[in-house]
Amino acid sequence: MATVTLTAENFDEVAQGGGIVLVDFWAEWCGPCKRFAPVFEKSSGKHDDIVFGKVDTEAQPELSERFGIASIPTLMAIREGVIVFAEPGALPEPVLENVIGKVRALDMEDVHRRAET
């Protein structure tokens, strides 16, 4: 599956759509972002059930501000509308796949319960 461009206009709709959404916050001038992009794209081809979205922080500064993005690239994982992971840094493929596995394995009933408190 190809990556989806996320903007202020479509972010909430995509993030609240259920399932898993991985978001790559990036910028054109960012070297580590350029190195991470092919890893993110390759992973999107392996996981048809996950939405892989990209936020250009230069074009969408309101999203960067909203989520407190201070370093790029930053990877955010959203599952069932809840942010369950957000870390800066260009991840190597095995680490990205490990993150995906951990996000899949989450007990979402427990996550929702904790989010309510």
Secondary structure, 3 states (H helix, E strand, C coil): CCCEECCCCCHHHHHCCCCEEEEEEECCCCHHHHHHHHHHHHHHHHCCCEEEEEEECCCCHHHHHHCCCCCCCEEEEEECCEEEEEEECCCCHHHHHHHHHHHHHCCHHHHHHHHHC
